[in-house]
């Protein structure tokens, strides 16, 4: 009876040890899965951050290009206004010259 009791106790201890090893193995597996999950999440975060940085850089480049185009257009408008002023001045001078010539012709005719 003592031998049967001892054998049963040994089997129970062996089963408990095997269960402990399995649980430890499962725990390690869970730890490995957690590490894998954390690594993948970190990679995903890096990827998302890299995409955000790329989008920000692209938006910055586009804004800079629009600003350059706006400055170029403003310069073109300024040039056009200056040309308009110069042409208006030339027209005034030509009209004054024409008026002077008309006066001279009228004076000659009299």
C-alpha positions in Angstrom: 0.0 0.0 0.0 2.8 2.3 0.9 4.5 1.6 -2.5 1.2 2.3 -4.3 0.8 5.5 -2.4 4.5 6.5 -3.1 4.0 5.6 -6.9 0.8 7.7 -7.0 2.5 10.6 -5.3 5.5 10.3 -7.7 3.1 10.3 -10.7 1.3 13.3 -9.2 4.6 15.1 -8.7 5.7 14.2 -12.2 2.3 15.4 -13.6 2.7 18.7 -11.6 6.2 19.1 -12.9 5.1 18.4 -16.5 2.3 20.9 -16.0 4.7 23.5 -14.6 7.0 23.0 -17.6 4.1 23.3 -20.0 2.9 26.4 -18.2 6.4 27.8 -18.2 6.7 27.0 -21.9 3.3 28.6 -22.5 4.4 31.6 -20.6 7.5 31.8 -22.7 5.4 31.4 -25.8 3.2 34.2 -24.6 6.2 36.3 -23.9 7.6 35.6 -27.4 4.2 36.5 -28.8 4.1 39.7 -26.8 7.6 40.6 -28.0 6.6 39.9 -31.6 3.5 42.0 -31.2 5.5 44.8 -29.6 8.1 44.6 -32.4 5.4 44.7 -35.1 3.6 47.6 -33.4 6.9 49.5 -33.1 7.5 48.8 -36.8 4.0 50.0 -37.6 4.5 53.1 -35.6 7.8 53.9 -37.3 6.1 53.3 -40.7 3.2 55.6 -39.8 5.6 58.2 -38.5 7.7 58.0 -41.6 4.6 58.4 -43.8 3.5 61.4 -41.7 6.9 63.0 -42.1 6.8 62.4 -45.9 3.4 64.0 -46.1 4.5 66.9 -44.0 7.6 67.4 -46.2 5.5 67.1 -49.4 3.0 69.6 -48.0 5.8 72.0 -47.1 7.4 71.7 -50.6 4.0 72.4 -52.2 3.4 75.4 -49.9 6.8 76.7 -50.7 6.1 76.3 -54.5 2.8 78.1 -54.1 4.5 80.9 -52.2 7.2 81.2 -55.0 4.4 81.2 -57.6 2.5 83.9 -55.7 5.7 86.1 -55.4 6.3 85.6 -59.1 2.8 86.6 -60.0 3.0 89.6 -57.7 6.3 90.6 -59.4 4.5 90.2 -62.8 1.7 92.4 -61.6 4.1 95.1 -60.3 6.0 95.0 -63.7 2.7 95.3 -65.6 1.6 98.3 -63.4 5.0 100.0 -64.0 4.7 99.4 -67.7 1.1 100.8 -67.6 2.4 103.9 -65.8 5.2 104.4 -68.3 2.8 104.0 -71.2 0.4 106.5 -69.7 3.3 108.9 -69.3 4.3 108.4 -72.9 0.8 108.9 -74.0 0.6 112.2 -72.1 3.9 113.3 -73.6 2.7 112.4 -77.1 -0.6 114.2 -76.6 1.2 117.2 -75.4 3.6 117.1 -78.4 0.6 116.7 -80.7 -1.1 119.6 -79.1 2.0 121.7 -79.4 2.4 120.7 -83.1 -1.3 121.6 -83.7 -0.8 125.0 -82.1 2.3 125.5 -84.3 0.4 124.6 -87.5 -2.5 126.8 -86.6 0.0 129.6 -85.9 1.6 129.1 -89.3 -1.7 129.0 -91.0 -2.7 132.3 -89.5 
